[in-house]
Amino acid sequence: MKKSLFFLAFQLLAWTAFGQSFTISGSLRDAATNDALPGAHLILMQPDSIVLQTQVSGDGGYFLLEGLQEGTYLLELSYLGYEPAYRTIRVAGQSVEVGTIRLKAGIDLDEVQVTEQVIPVQQQGDTTVFNAKAFKTLPDADAGELLEKMPTVVVENGKVQAQGEDVQKVLVDGKPFFGDDPTAALRNLPAEVIDKIQIFDEQSDQSKFSGFDDGQTSKTINIVTKTDMRNGQFGKVYAGYGYENKYQAGGNINIFNGDQRISLIGMSNNINQQNFSSEDLLGVVNSGSGGGRRGGGQGGRGGGGRGPGGSSANDFLVSQQQG
């Protein structure tokens, strides 16, 4: 009987310990002046440098990393104009208070002026907000290439993951873009028009309607465009010609006029490349079911012809969204 009670108590203790989560907290200050450093960038990693969390220090330079299991972590702390600092932290059975970490100012450079500090990431309630200005891309990069620069976001093989979950929706300024295809906006919006990227768990339509949380959410990315780009036209074109008269050409144009968004995509080639996937077409057709006058979208596809042997294809895809 005593052995049974001991075993039961041991199991309860093990289950309790397994279900616990811990925190790492502390603050950041200037090593010379002791001034607090709010807005410093923190990256929590596994020892093999896999990123687990990113955060920005708050008022007073304080930070709090939550939801951690027992183990060893590497913490990187950086602040504009300061030398980065690194701490190896062991979490074993209790939360860890690392105290005050002091960052040393970097070497002063002549003729260098910092006129604006860009905070790369902020946590606003349940929404993670990335500032596009903080991530450098090539001049002709699209939204997908910008997202690849952001921590916790993976764009691979036509799929998007954020914070370890598949992204179900990509919105532009809070509205659907090219229907239900989460990658259409990433392929066809240039990175230069983007101001912020918001990542959050969107409630189901039933939860929104009833006001009752049914626990069903979908990982969603909202692309916030720059204010001066919400009324105008932008796009890109490309072309290539090669061996045996093989060619490929295409482009897209986006016309934004307040809440009305019209996008056209075209491609022509004779290399047997499929111009649009079934997901592209289904996304546009589904978005068109609402009807433009009721605030939905309209879409369609035009097809050209194929030459002998199916060697050429000419297609275009159109999406219209009205708010």
URFENQUI-V61331 format. One record per backbone hydrogen bond with DSSP energy under -0.5 kcal/mol. CO is the residue of the C=O (numbers start at 0). NH is the residue of the N-H. Records with the same first field share a line. If there is no record, write none. Layout:
CO = NH + NH
//
This chain:
0 = 4
1 = 5
2 = 6
3 = 7
4 = 8
5 = 9
6 = 10
7 = 11
8 = 12
9 = 13
10 = 14
11 = 15
12 = 16
13 = 17
14 = 18
15 = 19
16 = 19
21 = 67
22 = 95
23 = 64
24 = 97
25 = 62
26 = 100
27 = 36
28 = 102
29 = 33
34 = 29
36 = 39
39 = 56
40 = 77
41 = 54
42 = 44 + 75
43 = 51 + 52
44 = 73
45 = 48
49 = 45
52 = 43
54 = 41
56 = 38
57 = 60
58 = 61
60 = 27
61 = 57
62 = 25
63 = 65
64 = 23
67 = 21
70 = 90
71 = 46
72 = 88
73 = 44 + 75
74 = 86
75 = 42
76 = 84
77 = 40
78 = 81
80 = 105
84 = 76
86 = 74 + 88
88 = 72 + 90
89 = 91
90 = 70
95 = 24 + 97
98 = 26 + 100
99 = 101
100 = 28 + 102
102 = 30
103 = 82
108 = 111
110 = 112
112 = 114
115 = 117
116 = 118
117 = 119
119 = 130
121 = 123 + 128
122 = 124
123 = 126
126 = 123 + 128
127 = 129 + 198
128 = 121
129 = 131 + 196
130 = 133
131 = 134
133 = 135
137 = 140
140 = 190
141 = 145
142 = 146
143 = 147
145 = 148
146 = 149
149 = 152
151 = 162 + 163
153 = 155 + 160
155 = 158
158 = 155
159 = 166
160 = 153
161 = 164
164 = 161
165 = 167
168 = 220
169 = 176
170 = 222
171 = 174
174 = 171
177 = 180
178 = 176
179 = 181
180 = 183 + 184
182 = 186
183 = 187
184 = 188
185 = 143
187 = 189
188 = 142
189 = 192
190 = 193
192 = 225
194 = 131 + 132
195 = 223
196 = 129
197 = 221
198 = 127
199 = 201 + 219
201 = 217
203 = 207
204 = 208
205 = 209
206 = 210
211 = 213
214 = 216
215 = 203
217 = 201
218 = 167 + 168
219 = 199
220 = 170 + 222
221 = 197 + 223
222 = 172 + 224
223 = 194 + 195
225 = 228
226 = 229
229 = 257
231 = 255
233 = 253
235 = 251
237 = 249
239 = 247
241 = 244
242 = 245
245 = 241
246 = 269
247 = 239
248 = 267
249 = 237
250 = 265
251 = 235
252 = 263
253 = 233 + 255
254 = 256 + 261
255 = 231
256 = 259
258 = 260
259 = 256
260 = 320
261 = 254
262 = 318
263 = 252
264 = 316
265 = 250
266 = 314
267 = 248
268 = 312
276 = 280
277 = 281
278 = 282
279 = 283
280 = 284
281 = 285
282 = 286
283 = 287
284 = 288
285 = 288
286 = 289 + 296
287 = 290
290 = 293 + 295
291 = 294
295 = 321
296 = 290
297 = 319
299 = 317
301 = 315
306 = 309
310 = 271
312 = 268
313 = 303
314 = 266
315 = 301
316 = 264
317 = 299
318 = 262
319 = 297
320 = 260
//
